[in-house]
Amino acid sequence: MTEISKKKLGKFSVKLSFAVLILSVLFFWGGLNFLRSEVFTHYYNPNKHVIVSQNQDTKEIYSWQDAQGNVYTPEDAQVNNFTWGSTGLLLLTMLLGIGVQRFGIKVYTKTLIPKYEALYLQYKGGE
């Protein structure tokens, strides 16, 4: 690999890393919203639930109620499992980010680097 190709690969790697970071944040944020609204429906949502009891000093919520009158607490199975779901989502996001980064670098080196090297060799041969 020539010096020009190494520099191009370095620049591409930085740009790809930034893009993967932005996409990962968006994917994780959207995934958390999906988990809260569709999968773990008992998890407290201020748009869907009304607070039943709360510590006035710390503002910790002890129980909340949905529109059907069901009361939920932090000990509810769906509420407890939300942390596991969000941890799984975080791991999935990290694995996808690593995969996209590696795939992008692989595609870049296989398709674009040979073009730069051919141009370099053509330039060097013309001297």
TAMO-V712408 format. One record per helix or strand of 3 or more residues. SS is the DSSP state (~ for helix, > for strand). FROM is the first residue (numbers start at 1). LEN is the number of residues. If there is no record, write none. Layout:
SS,FROM,LEN
SS,FROM,LEN
//
This chain:
~,3,37
>,50,5
>,61,5
>,71,3
~,77,35
~,113,13
//
